[in-house]
């Protein structure tokens, strides 16, 4: 059946062969594809049709009313077939997920959608999928092949000779415990949900956050790339040891314990470099062929390895005892006793004992050399996409491989320590081949194939790890390594090959292994730390199927990893941690990390809850008081529709924080019905969040839908916040445009907001001249003038100090103007204010102005003339407004009404208020015309006074003042004199 059979239908529906009719998708339908009718005479071939449609696709619903179709019901979700669950208002799980157990239809249930992947639902016969792997071939075999490698064959016997049987047992136990505990943590995390590509990077990133995940993931990538070079060098060294004639350069003769012994051939570094580069290129060509080829040859690599181990154990029991010069004594109690203690010596670069060698060995160095022999436990988790049951296979396969190899190493310590003399253990790097039965070539072949297989796995896994990091689009610099779903990471493979060849050029196996060890230990630390954090937080989503875990075991595993890192080399540890820290810092600055629901966010959430509970409901002490401004973005509704907030409000909100500490809440109110405007509120909230992030302001966005602005604001001031983390200051801009735009509703709204704040005990800061408010790069000079008229708990003084902490105002000085009623009170008031400011640790000049001085005409009189002109105009408007409402009340025979409320008009009181604001405005113009910003106490709206009159008072107060903050505190102190 062709796709055109389904896609070519008309408006009435999609018609398939066999009479099956597919209805179009409605705009609100959750079901993607549904069957409207089935013709009894339809052939069975129609059941084999497969139709795949993305969820979310919308189309117009238009029934064609064709004959024989089942009548459709129309509901809230559009036309659909008869549904017994119609009461719930949504399509049932049967329609959405296609659950076989509910309907009996052969409709496969879709897998869980991954991030940024389109969800698709398939009806009909399921699409053939790739063959899935079980626990044995999917996890156990890859882990066993990665763990059992080059170190066991060509370094393990040497480690026993240098450290002795006793310390070798301690070494194996220490490293085995580290990987076993890591395996337990890995099992817990891997069974807590579906896994995507990326292996440990995915697990750590989703547990500790994108920054930690990327930093450890990149280090783990380097570890895998360097491990590939380690395996390549091991294969080449084995090959040259088996066939010395293949060497290009001359081999050297060494000394043992300072005396000349029989010539011991060592491999030239140049031979390792040349052959290593050639082998790396060949392996990369195989990797370019695809992962399927690698998976097919994996068993061919593993079988010789297992057979060679079997031959080694047989050779140990059949070792000859009649040739003491060879150093192979067979299983001997005397050899066991002689090799029990350690014998650390100096060696040359090839590892041969030499009294004049530059390499000194101890237990810490042996840990760094041996630890790569226990790595590889992540091989199963890296194949999670190819497993039938990840939550069963990963724990069983990983831990089984770890225990198997650890037991193998422990048994080998006893056997190797009893089968040869110490000199033989130290000089014969391929003792496993020497004692193997029936001939050494079997071990040589096994070593080469195992190391090449492990190198192939490293060169296959490392590029995919890098591609997985790049596909998350966290670091733009890694976009070159991105690949499409199902594609091969060719660019990442080339980069991995260059890293691998660079390590091969070093040519020294013992120098490379500590580097690999550090990167793997760093990754294991991340896995253990992730499980520790998730276990300790115990969030509702933390429900791993693997139950044998505890936070103490994960903490022990992480601590053990860190201890081993410092045991190996503190310098390598510092370098690796510094590298991870640099990557973390780079990602936190340049990265585009999203919210992955990681454990760090969960820890922040629980810490916030505990802190909130610890604060209690009592008032915060003034020493711990922080401004939490509630920024009212669009109270007057005169901004372009695509602008969520005045561009300078965020700049002003930042000025209310000391060194950026604090939180701002940006709110806006949409008029209308909530059910109708819920989607508009979500879009507006997202737009406002974008604005806040663009302005680098620490704050949150909230959009409220209410019938009108007044009801919406009253709901906000009553309910916004939790406990003591409620907003305590309402910030909004002054409505300078209300008379120019003839917005008659503004006065009532303005007065209502101020009254609501007073009732809710919220401080108020109203900004006039917001368009000219400076940003962080515009430095201001002059003074910050405070007209301190009423007691406000010290809020005005605190705001002036916060302004001084900003770069734009740090060059300004503070002047405090106090109003005295009589001249006799001036000196005493000035002294009291100076003492008060001194105790508050504030430097400011105090200026006392008496009310009588208001009537004194200054020289020139320009400020007084400007204020008088505005006063006269305001006086006329107020008189006209009062006359109008009186005339209206007289005609209608009702009491005086303004804005739908009864008012009491006292013309003499209105005249007095106008005169007071006139004198205060003229005083501000006289002393503070050149000030950087002026702060003045905000007078409360008089009770039962028309809002229009109060608006006229405020207009006269701010007249000709370019930048003014009107501040009203609330019933508590925000500053204190005491330490």
MARKOLVO-351284 format. One record per residue (C-alpha): residue in one letter; x negated, y, z negated. Coordinates in steps of 0.5 Angstrom, whole numbers, padded with zeros to 4 digits, always signed. Layout:
! MARKOLVO-351284
AXYZ;...
! end
This chain:
! MARKOLVO-351284
X+0000+0000+0000;X-0003+0007+0002;X-0003+0013-0002;X+0001+0016+0003;X+0007+0012+0002;X+0007+0015-0005;X+0005+0022-0004;X+0009+0023+0003;X+0016+0024+0000;X+0021+0029+0000;X+0024+0034-0005;X+0028+0028-0007;X+0023+0024-0010;X+0018+0019-0008;X+0020+0013-0004;X+0015+0007-0004;X+0016+0000+0000;X+0021-0005-0002;X+0026+0000-0005;X+0023+0003-0011;X+0024+0010-0012;X+0019+0015-0016;X+0022+0021-0019;X+0018+0028-0019;X+0015+0030-0025;X+0019+0035-0029;X+0016+0042-0031;X+0017+0039-0039;X+0016+0032-0038;X+0011+0028-0042;X+0012+0022-0038;X+0008+0022-0032;X+0011+0017-0027;X+0018+0013-0029;X+0022+0009-0025;X+0029+0011-0023;X+0032+0005-0020;X+0029-0002-0018;X+0033-0005-0012;X+0035-0012-0013;X+0032-0014-0006;X+0025-0011-0007;X+0020-0016-0006;X+0014-0018-0010;X+0009-0014-0007;X+0012-0008-0009;X+0010-0010-0016;X+0002-0009-0014;X+0003-0002-0012;X-0002+0002-0016;X+0000+0010-0018;X-0005+0014-0022;X-0003+0021-0023;X-0006+0026-0028;X-0002+0028-0034;X+0000+0035-0034;X+0001+0035-0027;X+0008+0039-0026;X+0013+0039-0021;X+0020+0042-0019;X+0025+0037-0021;X+0030+0036-0015;X+0035+0030-0015;X+0037+0028-0008;X+0043+0024-0011;X+0041+0018-0006;X+0046+0012-0006;X+0044+0006-0010;X+0040+0010-0015;X+0042+0010-0023;X+0045+0017-0025;X+0040+0021-0029;X+0041+0024-0036;X+0039+0031-0036;X+0036+0033-0043;X+0031+0038-0046;X+0025+0035-0043;X+0028+0035-0036;X+0031+0029-0032;X+0030+0022-0034;X+0033+0015-0035;X+0037+0013-0040;X+0033+0013-0047;X+0035+0010-0053;X+0030+0015-0057;X+0033+0021-0054;X+0035+0024-0061;X+0028+0025-0062;X+0027+0030-0056;X+0021+0027-0053;X+0019+0021-0049;X+0018+0015-0052;X+0011+0012-0053;X+0014+0006-0048;X+0014+0012-0043;X+0008+0015-0045;X+0003+0010-0046;X+0006+0004-0043;X+0006-0001-0049;X+0007-0008-0046;X+0009-0010-0053;X+0015-0006-0053;X+0018-0007-0046;X+0015-0013-0043;X+0013-0010-0037;X+0006-0011-0034;X+0003-0004-0035;X-0004-0003-0038;X-0005+0002-0044;X-0009+0007-0042;X-0016+0008-0046;X-0017+0014-0051;X-0019+0020-0047;X-0026+0023-0048;X-0028+0030-0048;X-0026+0034-0042;X-0024+0028-0038;X-0017+0027-0035;X-0012+0023-0038;X-0009+0018-0033;X-0004+0013-0033;X-0004+0007-0028;X+0003+0003-0027;X+0003-0003-0023;X-0003-0008-0023;X-0009-0006-0027;X-0015-0004-0023;X-0021-0009-0024;X-0026-0007-0029;X-0033-0009-0030;X-0035-0015-0034;X-0035-0013-0041;X-0041-0016-0045;X-0040-0020-0052;X-0044-0019-0058;X-0050-0024-0056;X-0051-0021-0049;X-0049-0014-0051;X-0052-0013-0057;X-0056-0018-0060;X-0061-0020-0054;X-0062-0013-0052;X-0064-0011-0060;X-0068-0017-0060;X-0072-0016-0054;X-0073-0009-0056;X-0076-0010-0063;X-0080-0016-0061;X-0085-0014-0057;X-0093-0012-0056;X-0094-0010-0063;X-0093-0017-0065;X-0097-0021-0060;X-0103-0016-0060;X-0103-0012-0066;X-0100-0017-0072;X-0106-0021-0073;X-0110-0016-0073;X-0106-0012-0078;X-0106-0018-0083;X-0114-0019-0082;X-0114-0011-0084;X-0109-0011-0090;X-0109-0018-0092;X-0103-0023-0093;X-0101-0019-0099;X-0100-0012-0097;X-0098-0015-0090;X-0092-0018-0094;X-0091-0011-0097;X-0091-0008-0090;X-0086-0012-0087;X-0081-0012-0093;X-0082-0004-0093;X-0081-0003-0085;X-0075-0008-0085;X-0072-0005-0091;X-0072+0001-0087;X-0069-0001-0081;X-0064-0006-0084;X-0061+0000-0088;X-0061+0004-0082;X-0057-0002-0079;X-0052-0001-0084;X-0051+0006-0083;X-0051+0005-0076;X-0045+0000-0077;X-0041+0004-0081;X-0041+0010-0076;X-0041+0006-0070;X-0034+0003-0072;X-0031+0009-0074;X-0028+0010-0067;X-0030+0010-0060;X-0037+0012-0057;X-0039+0015-0051;X-0046+0015-0048;X-0052+0018-0051;X-0053+0013-0057;X-0055+0015-0063;X-0055+0023-0060;X-0047+0022-0060;X-0047+0019-0067;X-0051+0024-0070;X-0048+0030-0066;X-0041+0028-0068;X-0043+0027-0075;X-0048+0033-0077;X-0046+0038-0071;X-0049+0039-0064;X-0055+0043-0067;X-0058+0037-0071;X-0055+0032-0065;X-0059+0036-0060;X-0065+0037-0064;X-0066+0029-0066;X-0063+0027-0059;X-0069+0030-0056;X-0074+0028-0060;X-0071+0021-0060;X-0071+0022-0052;X-0079+0023-0053;X-0080+0017-0057;X-0077+0013-0052;X-0081+0016-0046;X-0087+0015-0051;X-0085+0008-0053;X-0085+0006-0045;X-0092+0008-0045;X-0094+0004-0051;X-0091-0002-0047;X-0094-0001-0041;X-0101+0000-0044;X-0099-0006-0048;X-0098-0010-0041;X-0104-0008-0038;X-0108-0009-0044;X-0106-0016-0044;X-0107-0017-0036;X-0114-0014-0037;X-0116-0019-0043;X-0113-0025-0039;X-0117-0023-0032;X-0123-0019-0034;X-0125-0019-0027;X-0119-0015-0025;X-0123-0009-0029;X-0126-0004-0025;X-0130-0001-0030;X-0136-0004-0034;X-0134-0007-0041;X-0138-0005-0047;X-0141-0009-0052;X-0140-0008-0060;X-0142-0009-0067;X-0139-0013-0072;X-0141-0010-0079;X-0147-0007-0077;X-0150-0013-0074;X-0151-0015-0067;X-0146-0021-0066;X-0144-0025-0060;X-0142-0020-0054;X-0135-0018-0055;X-0131-0015-0049;X-0127-0009-0050;X-0122-0006-0044;X-0125+0000-0041;X-0120+0006-0042;X-0120+0008-0035;X-0118+0001-0033;X-0112+0002-0038;X-0110+0009-0035;X-0111+0007-0027;X-0107+0000-0028;X-0102+0004-0033;X-0100+0009-0028;X-0099+0004-0022;X-0094+0000-0027;X-0090+0006-0029;X-0089+0008-0022;X-0087+0001-0020;X-0082+0001-0026;X-0079+0008-0024;X-0078+0005-0017;X-0074-0001-0020;X-0070+0004-0025;X-0068+0008-0019;X-0065+0002-0016;X-0060+0002-0022;X-0058-0001-0028;X-0054-0007-0025;X-0061-0010-0023;X-0064-0009-0030;X-0058-0012-0033;X-0059-0018-0029;X-0067-0019-0030;X-0066-0018-0037;X-0065-0025-0039;X-0071-0027-0035;X-0075-0023-0039;X-0073-0025-0045;X-0073-0033-0044;X-0081-0033-0043;X-0081-0029-0050;X-0078-0034-0054;X-0081-0039-0051;X-0088-0036-0052;X-0086-0035-0059;X-0084-0042-0060;X-0091-0044-0057;X-0095-0040-0062;X-0091-0043-0068;X-0093-0050-0065;X-0100-0048-0063;X-0101-0046-0071;X-0099-0053-0073;X-0103-0056-0068;X-0109-0051-0069;X-0116-0055-0069;X-0120-0055-0075;X-0127-0058-0073;X-0130-0052-0069;X-0131-0047-0075;X-0135-0042-0070;X-0129-0041-0066;X-0126-0038-0073;X-0119-0042-0072;X-0119-0046-0078;X-0112-0049-0078;X-0107-0048-0083;X-0112-0048-0089;X-0111-0046-0096;X-0118-0043-0097;X-0117-0039-0091;X-0110-0036-0094;X-0114-0035-0101;X-0119-0031-0097;X-0114-0027-0093;X-0110-0025-0099;X-0113-0019-0100;X-0114-0013-0096;X-0121-0011-0092;X-0120-0004-0090;X-0126-0002-0085;X-0128+0003-0080;X-0127+0001-0073;X-0128+0004-0066;X-0123+0006-0061;X-0122-0001-0059;X-0120-0003-0066;X-0126-0007-0067;X-0130-0007-0074;X-0136-0002-0073;X-0139+0001-0079;X-0141+0007-0075;X-0134+0007-0072;X-0130+0014-0073;X-0123+0011-0074;X-0122+0009-0082;X-0116+0005-0084;X-0111+0004-0090;X-0104+0002-0091;X-0101+0008-0089;X-0105+0008-0082;X-0102+0000-0082;X-0095+0003-0083;X-0096+0007-0077;X-0099+0002-0073;X-0094-0003-0075;X-0087+0001-0075;X-0086+0000-0067;X-0085-0007-0068;X-0079-0006-0072;X-0076-0001-0068;X-0070-0002-0062;X-0064-0003-0067;X-0061+0002-0062;X-0061-0002-0056;X-0054-0005-0058;X-0051+0002-0059;X-0053+0005-0053;X-0049+0000-0049;X-0043+0001-0052;X-0039+0003-0046;X-0041-0004-0043;X-0038-0008-0050;X-0032-0012-0050;X-0031-0010-0058;X-0036-0005-0060;X-0033-0005-0067;X-0035-0012-0068;X-0041-0013-0063;X-0045-0007-0066;X-0045-0009-0073;X-0046-0016-0072;X-0051-0016-0067;X-0055-0011-0069;X-0056-0013-0076;X-0057-0020-0074;X-0063-0018-0069;X-0066-0014-0075;X-0066-0020-0080;X-0068-0025-0075;X-0074-0021-0073;X-0076-0019-0080;X-0076-0027-0082;X-0080-0028-0076;X-0085-0023-0078;X-0085-0025-0086;X-0086-0033-0084;X-0092-0030-0079;X-0095-0027-0084;X-0096-0033-0088;X-0098-0037-0082;X-0103-0032-0079;X-0106-0031-0085;X-0108-0039-0086;X-0110-0041-0079;X-0116-0036-0078;X-0122-0033-0081;X-0122-0025-0083;X-0127-0024-0077;X-0123-0028-0072;X-0117-0024-0074;X-0120-0017-0073;X-0124-0019-0067;X-0119-0023-0063;X-0114-0018-0061;X-0110-0024-0057;X-0111-0029-0063;X-0103-0031-0061;X-0106-0033-0054;X-0112-0037-0057;X-0108-0041-0061;X-0102-0042-0057;X-0100-0049-0054;X-0101-0052-0049;X-0105-0046-0046;X-0106-0039-0047;X-0103-0037-0040;X-0096-0038-0043;X-0097-0033-0048;X-0100-0028-0043;X-0094-0029-0039;X-0090-0028-0044;X-0093-0021-0047;X-0093-0018-0040;X-0086-0020-0039;X-0084-0018-0045;X-0087-0011-0045;X-0085-0010-0038;X-0078-0011-0040;X-0078-0007-0046;X-0082-0001-0042;X-0076-0002-0037;X-0071-0001-0042;X-0074+0005-0045;X-0075+0008-0038;X-0067+0006-0037;X-0065+0009-0043;X-0069+0015-0044;X-0066+0019-0038;X-0059+0017-0040;X-0060+0020-0047;X-0063+0026-0043;X-0057+0026-0038;X-0052+0025-0044;X-0055+0031-0048;X-0054+0035-0041;X-0047+0033-0040;X-0045+0036-0046;X-0047+0043-0043;X-0050+0045-0050;X-0056+0048-0047;X-0056+0051-0040;X-0064+0050-0039;X-0062+0042-0039;X-0057+0043-0033;X-0061+0040-0028;X-0061+0034-0031;X-0053+0033-0031;X-0050+0027-0027;X-0043+0026-0025;X-0039+0020-0029;X-0042+0014-0026;X-0048+0017-0023;X-0055+0015-0024;X-0059+0020-0027;X-0065+0021-0022;X-0068+0028-0024;X-0068+0026-0031;X-0071+0019-0029;X-0077+0023-0026;X-0078+0027-0032;X-0078+0021-0036;X-0083+0018-0031;X-0088+0024-0032;X-0088+0024-0039;X-0089+0017-0039;X-0095+0018-0035;X-0098+0023-0039;X-0098+0019-0045;X-0101+0013-0041;X-0107+0018-0039;X-0108+0018-0046;X-0110+0011-0046;X-0110+0009-0053;X-0105+0005-0056;X-0107+0006-0063;X-0106+0014-0062;X-0099+0013-0058;X-0096+0009-0064;X-0096+0014-0069;X-0092+0019-0065;X-0087+0014-0063;X-0086+0012-0070;X-0085+0019-0072;X-0079+0020-0067;X-0076+0014-0069;X-0076+0015-0076;X-0073+0022-0075;X-0068+0019-0071;X-0066+0014-0077;X-0066+0019-0082;X-0061+0023-0078;X-0057+0016-0077;X-0057+0015-0085;X-0056+0022-0087;X-0050+0022-0082;X-0047+0016-0086;X-0049+0019-0093;X-0045+0026-0091;X-0039+0022-0088;X-0039+0017-0094;X-0040+0023-0099;X-0034+0027-0096;X-0030+0021-0095;X-0025+0025-0090;X-0018+0022-0088;X-0021+0021-0081;X-0027+0017-0084;X-0024+0010-0084;X-0030+0005-0081;X-0028-0002-0080;X-0035-0004-0083;X-0034-0004-0090;X-0041-0006-0093;X-0043+0001-0094;X-0044+0006-0099;X-0047+0013-0099;X-0053+0011-0104;X-0055+0006-0099;X-0055+0011-0094;X-0059+0016-0098;X-0064+0011-0100;X-0065+0009-0092;X-0066+0017-0091;X-0071+0017-0097;X-0075+0011-0094;X-0075+0014-0087;X-0078+0021-0090;X-0083+0017-0095;X-0085+0013-0089;X-0086+0019-0085;X-0091+0022-0090;X-0094+0015-0091;X-0096+0015-0084;X-0099+0022-0083;X-0097+0028-0086;X-0099+0032-0080;X-0095+0028-0075;X-0089+0029-0080;X-0090+0036-0080;X-0091+0037-0073;X-0085+0033-0071;X-0080+0036-0076;X-0083+0043-0074;X-0081+0041-0067;X-0074+0039-0069;X-0073+0045-0073;X-0075+0049-0067;X-0070+0046-0062;X-0065+0047-0068;X-0066+0054-0068;X-0066+0055-0060;X-0060+0051-0060;X-0056+0055-0065;X-0058+0061-0061;X-0058+0059-0054;X-0053+0054-0055;X-0046+0053-0053;X-0044+0048-0058;X-0037+0047-0059;X-0033+0044-0065;X-0034+0036-0065;X-0030+0035-0072;X-0037+0034-0075;X-0039+0032-0082;X-0042+0039-0083;X-0036+0043-0082;X-0032+0038-0086;X-0037+0040-0092;X-0036+0047-0091;X-0028+0046-0091;X-0029+0042-0098;X-0034+0047-0101;X-0029+0053-0099;X-0023+0049-0102;X-0028+0048-0109;X-0030+0055-0109;X-0023+0057-0108;X-0021+0053-0114;X-0026+0056-0118;X-0025+0063-0117;X-0018+0062-0119;X-0012+0067-0119;X-0015+0072-0124;X-0018+0078-0121;X-0025+0078-0119;X-0030+0082-0123;X-0032+0089-0120;X-0039+0086-0119;X-0037+0081-0115;X-0032+0085-0111;X-0032+0084-0103;X-0028+0088-0098;X-0024+0084-0094;X-0021+0088-0089;X-0014+0087-0086;X-0015+0090-0079;X-0009+0092-0076;X-0010+0092-0068;X-0005+0095-0065;X+0000+0098-0070;X+0002+0104-0065;X+0002+0099-0058;X-0001+0104-0054;X-0007+0100-0051;X-0007+0097-0044;X-0004+0090-0044;X-0011+0086-0043;X-0014+0090-0049;X-0013+0086-0055;X-0015+0091-0060;X-0018+0098-0060;X-0026+0097-0058;X-0028+0101-0064;X-0024+0097-0069;X-0029+0092-0070;X-0035+0097-0070;X-0032+0100-0076;X-0030+0093-0080;X-0037+0091-0079;X-0039+0098-0083;X-0035+0096-0089;X-0040+0090-0090;X-0046+0089-0093;X-0051+0086-0089;X-0046+0083-0085;X-0043+0079-0091;X-0036+0078-0092;X-0030+0077-0087;X-0025+0081-0083;X-0018+0079-0081;X-0015+0082-0075;X-0008+0082-0074;X-0003+0084-0069;X+0005+0083-0069;X+0009+0081-0063;X+0016+0083-0063;X+0021+0078-0061;X+0024+0071-0063;X+0018+0066-0065;X+0021+0060-0061;X+0021+0065-0055;X+0014+0068-0056;X+0010+0062-0059;X+0006+0061-0053;X+0005+0068-0052;X+0002+0069-0059;X-0003+0063-0058;X-0005+0066-0052;X-0006+0073-0055;X-0009+0070-0061;X-0015+0067-0057;X-0016+0073-0053;X-0017+0077-0060;X-0022+0071-0062;X-0026+0073-0056;X-0026+0080-0057;X-0028+0079-0064;X-0034+0074-0062;X-0036+0079-0057;X-0037+0084-0062;X-0041+0080-0067;X-0036+0081-0072;X-0035+0076-0078;X-0027+0075-0078;X-0021+0071-0076;X-0015+0073-0071;X-0008+0072-0073;X-0002+0073-0069;X+0005+0074-0072;X+0012+0074-0068;X+0017+0078-0072;X+0023+0081-0070;X+0020+0088-0071;X+0014+0091-0073;X+0016+0093-0080;X+0018+0086-0082;X+0012+0083-0079;X+0007+0087-0083;X+0011+0086-0090;X+0011+0079-0088;X+0003+0079-0087;X+0001+0083-0093;X+0005+0078-0098;X+0003+0072-0095;X-0004+0073-0092;X-0010+0069-0095;X-0011+0064-0101;X-0012+0066-0108;X-0017+0071-0109;X-0019+0071-0102;X-0013+0075-0100;X-0015+0082-0096;X-0015+0087-0100;X-0016+0093-0095;X-0011+0095-0090;X-0015+0098-0084;X-0012+0102-0078;X-0013+0108-0074;X-0009+0114-0074;X-0003+0115-0069;X-0006+0121-0066;X-0002+0120-0060;X+0005+0120-0063;X+0007+0127-0062;X+0003+0128-0055;X+0007+0121-0052;X+0013+0123-0056;X+0014+0117-0060;X+0019+0118-0065;X+0019+0112-0068;X+0012+0112-0070;X+0013+0117-0077;X+0018+0112-0080;X+0013+0106-0078;X+0007+0110-0081;X+0010+0111-0087;X+0013+0104-0088;X+0006+0101-0087;X+0003+0106-0093;X+0009+0104-0097;X+0008+0097-0096;X+0001+0097-0098;X+0002+0101-0104;X+0008+0096-0106;X+0003+0090-0105;X-0003+0093-0108;X-0007+0094-0102;X-0012+0099-0101;X-0011+0103-0095;X-0016+0106-0090;X-0014+0110-0084;X-0019+0112-0079;X-0018+0118-0075;X-0023+0120-0069;X-0024+0112-0068;X-0026+0113-0060;X-0032+0117-0063;X-0034+0112-0068;X-0041+0110-0067;X-0044+0103-0065;X-0050+0100-0068;X-0054+0103-0063;X-0052+0110-0064;X-0056+0114-0070;X-0052+0119-0074;X-0055+0125-0078;X-0052+0130-0083;X-0048+0128-0089;X-0043+0123-0091;X-0038+0128-0094;X-0033+0125-0100;X-0027+0129-0102;X-0025+0126-0108;X-0019+0128-0111;X-0016+0123-0114;X-0018+0117-0118;X-0018+0111-0113;X-0022+0106-0117;X-0029+0108-0114;X-0027+0105-0107;X-0029+0112-0103;X-0036+0112-0107;X-0037+0104-0105;X-0035+0105-0098;X-0040+0111-0097;X-0045+0106-0100;X-0043+0101-0095;X-0044+0106-0089;X-0051+0108-0091;X-0053+0100-0091;X-0052+0101-0083;X-0057+0103-0078;X-0053+0108-0075;X-0052+0112-0082;X-0058+0110-0086;X-0061+0117-0084;X-0055+0121-0087;X-0054+0124-0094;X-0048+0124-0099;X-0044+0130-0101;X-0039+0129-0106;X-0033+0135-0106;X-0029+0135-0113;X-0023+0139-0113;X-0022+0143-0120;X-0016+0147-0122;X-0019+0152-0126;X-0026+0156-0125;X-0028+0154-0133;X-0027+0146-0131;X-0032+0147-0125;X-0039+0146-0129;X-0036+0140-0134;X-0033+0137-0128;X-0040+0137-0124;X-0044+0135-0130;X-0039+0129-0131;X-0039+0127-0124;X-0047+0127-0123;X-0047+0123-0130;X-0042+0118-0127;X-0046+0117-0120;X-0052+0116-0124;X-0050+0111-0127;X-0047+0108-0121;X-0054+0108-0118;X-0052+0113-0113;X-0055+0119-0110;X-0051+0124-0108;X-0050+0132-0108;X-0044+0134-0112;X-0040+0140-0110;X-0034+0143-0114;X-0029+0147-0111;X-0024+0151-0115;X-0017+0152-0112;X-0017+0159-0113;X-0023+0159-0108;X-0018+0156-0103;X-0015+0163-0102;X-0022+0167-0101;X-0022+0168-0094;X-0029+0166-0091;X-0034+0170-0087;X-0032+0170-0080;X-0025+0167-0081;X-0025+0162-0075;X-0023+0156-0079;X-0018+0159-0083;X-0015+0162-0077;X-0015+0155-0073;X-0012+0152-0079;X-0007+0158-0080;X-0005+0157-0073;X-0003+0149-0074;X+0000+0151-0080;X+0005+0156-0077;X+0007+0151-0072;X+0008+0145-0077;X+0012+0150-0081;X+0017+0151-0075;X+0017+0144-0073;X+0019+0142-0080;X+0024+0147-0081;X+0027+0145-0074;X+0027+0138-0076;X+0031+0139-0083;X+0036+0144-0080;X+0037+0138-0075;X+0039+0133-0080;X+0043+0138-0084;X+0047+0139-0078;X+0048+0132-0076;X+0050+0130-0084;X+0055+0136-0084;X+0058+0134-0077;X+0059+0127-0079;X+0060+0128-0086;X+0055+0124-0089;X+0049+0125-0094;X+0042+0127-0091;X+0040+0121-0087;X+0033+0120-0084;X+0031+0114-0080;X+0037+0110-0083;X+0035+0112-0090;X+0038+0117-0095;X+0033+0123-0096;X+0033+0129-0101;X+0030+0135-0098;X+0027+0140-0102;X+0025+0146-0097;X+0020+0149-0102;X+0017+0142-0104;X+0016+0141-0096;X+0013+0148-0096;X+0008+0147-0102;X+0006+0140-0099;X+0004+0144-0092;X+0000+0149-0096;X-0004+0144-0100;X-0006+0141-0093;X-0007+0147-0090;X-0012+0149-0095;X-0015+0142-0096;X-0016+0142-0088;X-0019+0149-0088;X-0024+0147-0094;X-0026+0141-0090;X-0027+0145-0084;X-0031+0150-0088;X-0036+0145-0091;X-0036+0139-0087;X-0035+0141-0079;X-0042+0138-0078;X-0041+0132-0082;X-0042+0125-0079;X-0036+0123-0083;X-0031+0125-0088;X-0028+0121-0093;X-0021+0124-0096;X-0016+0121-0101;X-0010+0119-0098;X-0004+0122-0101;X+0002+0117-0102;X+0009+0119-0098;X+0013+0123-0103;X+0019+0119-0105;X+0026+0120-0101;X+0022+0124-0097;X+0023+0124-0089;X+0018+0121-0085;X+0017+0126-0080;X+0015+0131-0085;X+0010+0127-0088;X+0007+0126-0081;X+0007+0133-0080;X+0003+0134-0087;X-0002+0129-0084;X-0003+0132-0078;X-0005+0138-0081;X-0010+0135-0086;X-0014+0132-0080;X-0013+0138-0075;X-0020+0139-0072;X-0023+0134-0076;X-0027+0130-0071;X-0028+0124-0075;X-0024+0123-0082;X-0023+0117-0086;X-0017+0117-0091;X-0018+0113-0097;X-0013+0110-0102;X-0015+0105-0107;X-0011+0101-0111;X-0010+0099-0118;X-0016+0096-0120;X-0024+0098-0120;X-0028+0096-0115;X-0035+0099-0118;X-0038+0098-0125;X-0043+0102-0129;X-0045+0096-0133;X-0051+0091-0131;
! end
